[in-house]
Amino acid sequence: MFYYFNGRIVPAEEAKITVRDIAVLRGFGIFDFFRTSRGKPFLMDDYLARFVNSAKLMGLSFPHGEDELGEIVLETLRANKLPEAGIRLVLTGGDSPNAFLPAEPNFAILIEPLHWPDEDWLTNGVKLISYPYQREFSRIKTIHYIPAIMLQEKAKAAGAVDVLYHHNGEIREVTRSNFFLVKDGRISTPNDHILFGVTRKKAIELARMFWPVEERAVLFGEIAEADECFMTGTTKKITPVVAIDGKVIGNGKPGPVTNRLMKIFEEFEAGY
């Protein structure tokens, strides 16, 4: 495997940061992740735009524009021989002179084998648990995932695959996905205090061709009356959610809107 690291493509084991990097000392850094589809980067422009914006909002200097960054991604992909790959961009705060202030950032592109969710997730849907939490700097894709990681054992113990965040009575997002609910043929999804997912954006665009879609404040209590729920993500695509906190959504099976949107998304990707 080969990674891009600070201007060069190197063997993966040579792409290293030091323990002085404030990504290690303070958790100060950003990342993004996307994938290939049929060997080509899928929706790359949107992911690169989000990454560059995250760097700007974080105050991290980044010398590459989106076009140049895209060429670097393609070059790094070509150096590897994976038929399908995950592409992880990482920008750290650098080796701090006082273990607090940012310095010269380190930038890496990691090429990874793709790990798809279990096929059963798409066929039968998944279960979530909920947790009251609001991510800091929600519009920046930071490397800070402490609550998400700590809650995974709790989710597993409940037979769930992930955690849905809510705050002050409003739904936010799943730890690594965006959340949608369907009621009477109308699709709703939170529109603030979330990371705006690229798959979310495309799902909304495709769904609006067939159903009304609302981006708004969605109350946590609306889940109890929802006909269907689903989540969206880079590798999850459109994944049905059939229970939250042990309470069944609708009839406990992926609903007709979710199933149709899953097919619409697959058709879009096939023609991308």
N, C-alpha and C positions, 0 to 999 in steps of 0.2 A: 504494500500500500504506500501511496505517496500523498503528502499533504503540501499545501502552500503555506509557507511560514516566513513572514517579514521579507517578502520580495523574491523568495526562491521556492521552487518545488523540490522537496527533500524527502528522503525515506521517512515514514511516519515516526520512527523511533527517534529521529533527530529534531522533531518539532517540539521544543521544550520551553517552558517558562520557568523562572526561578521562584523560590519561596519568598522572595522579596516583592514579587508582583502583588499589587493590592487587590487583584482578583482573588488571590489566596488569602491575603491578610485581612481584607475588608469586604470581600465579595463584590468588588467594584468592577463591573464589566457588562458587556452585552453579547447576545448571540442571535442567530436566526437559523432556521432549518427548513429546507425544502427537499424535493426529490425529483428524480427523473421519471418519465413515462415513456415507454418504448425507447429508452436510451437517451432521451432528450430532456433537458431541464423543463419542468412543468410549472407554468405561471411564474417564471423566474423574475420578470421585471417587477412584479408587485412585491416579491420578497426582498429584492435588492433595494427597492425604494424604502421599504419599512426599515431595513437594516441601516441604511444611510441616515434616515430620520431618527432612529434610536440613538445613533452615535451623536447626532447634533443635539438632541434633547438631553443626553447624558453629559454633554460638554467634552466628549472625547474627540481628539483630532483624528481625522481620517483622510488620507491623501487621495483616495480614489473616487472618481465619479461613478455613476451607475453603469455607464457604457464600458468603461475600463474594467470595472469590477466584474461585469458579465464575461468579458474576454478572459480574465484570470480564472473564473469558475470553469469555463469551457476547457482551458488549457490544463487545469488540474484534473478535470474529469478524463481527458484524453490520456493523461499519464497513468491512469488506473484502468483495469480491464474488467470492471463490473458491468454486467448487462443492465442492471438497474441499481441505483445508488441513492443514498441519502447525502445531502450536501449541508454541512454545518459551518456557518461563519461565526467566528469568535473574535471579539476585540476586547482586550483587557486594559486595565489602567496603567500597566507598566511597572517597572521597578522603582518604587517610591524612595526618595532620599530620606524620608522620615517616617516611613511605614504608615503614612496617612494621605499625603497629597499625590495626585496623579503625576505621572512622568510621561516618557515616550511609550505610547501604547504598543502592545504586541498584537499582531493580526494573523489569524490562521484560518485556512479552509480545510476542513476534515472531510474526506470522502469515506462513507460508511456503507456496509451492506444494509439493505432495507429490511426492516422488521415490521411485517404487517400484523394487524390484529387478527385474532382467531376468526375464522370464517363464520363461526357460530354467532359472533357479535352482529353480523349483518343479517343473518337468517332469523335469529330469535330475539335480537336486541340485548341490551345490557342493563345492569342495575347500578345505580349510583347511591352514595350517601351524601348528605348535605353537611355544610360546616359554615358557621358565621365568620366570614373573613373578607376583608377588602385589600387587594394587593396594592402596595405602594407603587407609585409611578406606573399605573396600569397600562399606559400607552407606550411604554418602553419595554422591549423584550430583554429584560435584565437576566443575569445568571442567578438571581436570588429565587430559589425554589424550596426553601427550607420547610414551610408548612406543607406544601404539596408532597414532599418526600416523606415527612414524618407521618402524614395521614394515610399513607398507602397500606400500612399494616392494619389500621383500623378498617379501611375499606375492604381489604381482603377477608378480614374476620367476619364481616357482614355479608360476604358473598357478592360484593360490589367490585367494579373495575376501576372506579375513580370517584372523585369528590366534586360536588357542585358547591361553589361558594355563593353565599348570600350575605347581604348587609343592610341593616335598617329596614328589613321587610322586603327588599328588592333582590331579585336574582342578579348575579354577576356573570360568572363563567365557570366552566369546569377547569381543573388545574392546567390542562394543556389543550383545551378545546373551547369552542363557543357553543352556546346553548340556545335552542329554539323550542317553542311549544306551538301546538296547533289546536284551535278551538273553532268549531263550526266552519271549517274550510279556510280559516284565516291564520296565517303564520305570524308569530310575534317573536322578537328577539331583543335582548337588552341593547341599548344604544349609547351607554356611557359607563365610565369606570371599568372598562374592559380593554383587553388587547384586541385590536381589530384584525381578526384572522383573514388571511388571503382566501382560504377555502370558504369562510363565512361570506366574504364579499361575492365570490362567484356563485355560491348557493343562493344568495338573495337575488342576484341578477337573473339566474335561471328560473327561480321560483316565481318571480314577478311576471313571467310570461304566461303563467297558468293560475296563480292564486294571488289574492291580496296579501301583501307583506308589510308588517309594521315594525319599524325600529323605534323602540320606546322603552320607558321604564316598565319592567315586567315584575309584578308582585310575586313574591314567593308563594302566597296563598293561591295563585292562579293554577299552580300545578295540580291541585286536587281536582279541579274541574276540567283539566286539559283532556282532549281526545287522544293526542299523540305528543310525544316529545322526541327530539333527536339532537345530536351534537355533531359538530363539524370540525375537521382537523386535517393536517397534511397527510397523514397516513390513515386516519380514521375515515376520511372522505365524509360521507353522510352515514352516521351510525345511529340506529334507533335506540331510544331509551325507554324501557318498559316498566321500570320501578325505581322509586327514590325513597330512601329510608324505609324500605320494606312495603311501601304503599304502591299498589299497582296503578299504572297509567292506562286509562282507557280499558281495553279488554285484556291487557297484559301481553299484547303481541304488536309487532310493527304495524303501523296503520297505513291506510291507502295513500295518504299524502306523502308520508315518508318513503314508502316503497317506490312510488312513482318518481319522486325527486332523486332517489338513489339511481334509478335507471337513466333519468335525464342527465345526471352528472356523469355517469359512465359513458353515455353517448357523446357528451361534450368532450370528455377526455380522449375518447377514441378518435375524434376528428380534430384534436388540437394540433 
